[in-house]
Amino acid sequence: MIQITQLEKSFGNNLVLDHINIQFPSGEVSGLVGRNGAGKTTLFHCIAGLEDHAGKVAAEHSPLKDHLGYLPTNPYMLSRITGREYIQLIANARGVQINSIDQKNIFDLPLDRYGEHYSTGMKKKLALTAILMLENQFYLFDEPFSGVDLDSNIIIKAIIKRLKSLGKTILISSHIYNTLAEVCDTIHVLDKGNITKSITAEDFDQLESILEDGTVDRLIEKLEIK
């Protein structure tokens, strides 16, 4: 479980996260949706310890960052290291011994090629493979389905469901609402720095209408399409 209490984050005079209070339970998949600039990635950075913030982020395993797997939207690849070396570097940083890298290469990545030459989707799959090898208790997936091929999306959804069955705490940010609805127990709406709604599975069919709230129709009318 991750418990967030009175979390606040500003960049200069711009308040991005405004006293957020929320709990992400163990053994559940929580989704996070919101418009661009709503603060989803900033919230992930605060949870992962990548940004200073006011308020508190607590978990039953401490320090949280040593038990957390964070998949960013665009994983960064160091220059001139192979995919295999990337995985080993991540493991060394955590002090974890890993075996059978080739056997666990379920996305069939060219591990002996430089990671910087991978496509966006390949980089994401490499980063995901690496954090899964660390046996984390908590996972933050920022847009895990974006830029990834259909077959890999199916595999990623299956991975998320397996992590849930193992009692892990999983938080996913995505703009693909239908995919979130397939894997999440609860979806939280982040708007203007606050969690404005929390929607459980039985109400997921209302999600798009809640998010749009008539805005789309009003915007299209302004175009005066003829």
N, C-alpha and C positions, 0 to 999 in steps of 0.2 A: 504493500500500500504506500502511496505517496500522499502526504497531507500538506496542502498549501494554505498558509494563513496570512492574510493581510499583505499579499505580495504586491509591491508597487515598483514600477520602473519608469524612469523618465530619461529622455535624451535632451539635455538642455532644458528648455521650457516646454518640450513636447512630452506630455504624459501619455505613455504607451499602454501601461498596465496599471489599473486603478483599484488597488486594495482587493485583489482576487482571493476568494476563499473557496476552496474546492478539494475534494478527495477523490483519488483514483484508486479503486480497490484492487487487491490481489486477485488473480484468477478471472479478471474481467478485461475486456477490450473497450477502451474509451476513445471516442472520436472527437476531433476538434475541427470545427468549420468556422469560416468567417471570410469576409471580403479581403482583398489584398490590402495590406497595411493595418489589419485589425490587431496584429500583435501576436499571431500564432508562433512564428519562429522565435520572436523575442521571449515568449513564455518558455519555449523549449530550451533556449539558451540559459535562462534563469534556473530552470530545473537541473540542467546539466552542469551548472556551475561555471558557465562560460561568460556570464554577465553578472556584475554586482547588482544588488537590488535591496530594497527594503522589504521587511516581512520575513517569513520563515518557510523553508521547504524541508520537510522531515520525512523520514522513511525508517522502516524497522531494521534496515541494514545501513550502517554508517562507517565511513563517509559514503554518501549516496553515489558519488562519481565513480567509486571503485566497484560498484555493482550494477552500473548503468551502461547499456548499449544505445548509443545515439546515432541514428542514420540521418544525416542532413540531406536537404534537397539536392545539393550539388557537392558530393564528397570531394575533398581536396586530395590531389595526388602529388606527392613529392616528385621532383624531376629525377629521371634516370634510376628509378627503382622498379623492379618487376612486380607483377601482381603477387607472386609468391613472397617476395621480400616485403611487400606491403602487409600481408597477413602476418608474417613473422614479426615485423616491427610493432604492429598493434599488440601482439601477444607478449613481446618482450617488455613493452611499456607497462603492461598490467602484471608482469611477472608470472605469466601462465605458460605452462608447457603444452604445446599442441602436437598432435601426431596425425598422420594420414591426411595431409592437406589435399592430395590428389583425389582421394576417395570422397572427401567432403566437398569437392568442387562440383556441386550439383548443377550449376549453371553452365558448365562446360566452358569456362573462361580460359583464355590463353595465358596461363599463369607465368610463363617465361618471357612474355612481352612486357615492355614498359607500360605501367599503368597510365601514364600521362597521355598515351596514344589510344587509350580505350575510348569508346563512345560514351556519351552521358549515361546511357542505360547500363553499359558494362561496368562503369565506375560504381554505379549504385549497387549493382549485384555483387561486386567485389567487396565493397564496404559492408554490405549486409552479411556476406559469408564470414568476414573477419569477426564481426561483433557476435555472431552466433557461436563461434568457436570458443568464446570466452565464458560461456555459461553464466550470463548475467541474470539478475533477478528482475530488472526493470528495463523496459525498452521504449525509446522515443523514436517514432518513425515519421519524419517530415516529408510528406508527399512521396511515399514509397512506390506508388503505382505510376507516377508521372515519368514519361520517357522510357518506359520499360515495355518490352514486347508482350503480346497476349499470353504466350505460354508461360513466361516468367511471372506475369501477374497472377496466374492461377497458382503457381508454386508459392509465391509470396503470401497469398491468402491462406494456403494450407499451412505455411510456416506459422502465421499469426494464430491460427486455430490450435496448432500444436503447442505453442507457447502458452496459450490460455489454459489448455488442459493440464499443463505442468504447474499452474498456479502463479505464473508470472504476472507482473503489472505492465500493461501495454497501453500506450497513448499514441494515437495516429492522427496526423493532420493531413487532410486531403481535400481537393476541390471536386473529386469524383464521388458524388453523394451515393450513387447506386452501389459502388464498391464498398464504401464505408458501411452501408446498411447491411451488406452481406456478412460482415465480420464483427461489427460492434455490438456491445450490449447497451451502451448509452452514447449519444452524440451531444456534445456541448457546443453552443453557439457563442463565439467570441465577437463582441461588437463594441467599438469605441472603448476598448480597454477593460471591458467587463464581460463576465459570463452572463448572458441575458436569458438563455433558456437551456434546459437540459432535457433531452428527449429520449425516452426509452423505446425499445424495439417495436412495441405495438403501435407507436405513433410515427414511425419513420416515414410512412407514406405522406405525412403532412410536412416533411422537412423542407422541400423545395418551396412550397407555398409560404411557409413561415419565413424563409430567408428572403424570398422575393418581395412579399408583402405589397404587391401591386406595383413595385418600382419598375419592373421590366416593361409592363404595358405603358406606363407613363413616359418612359424614355423613348420607346418606339414611336409613340404618337408625336413626339417632338420632331422626328425625322420627316414626317408628312410623306411617307412612301406612297407613290402612285404608280 
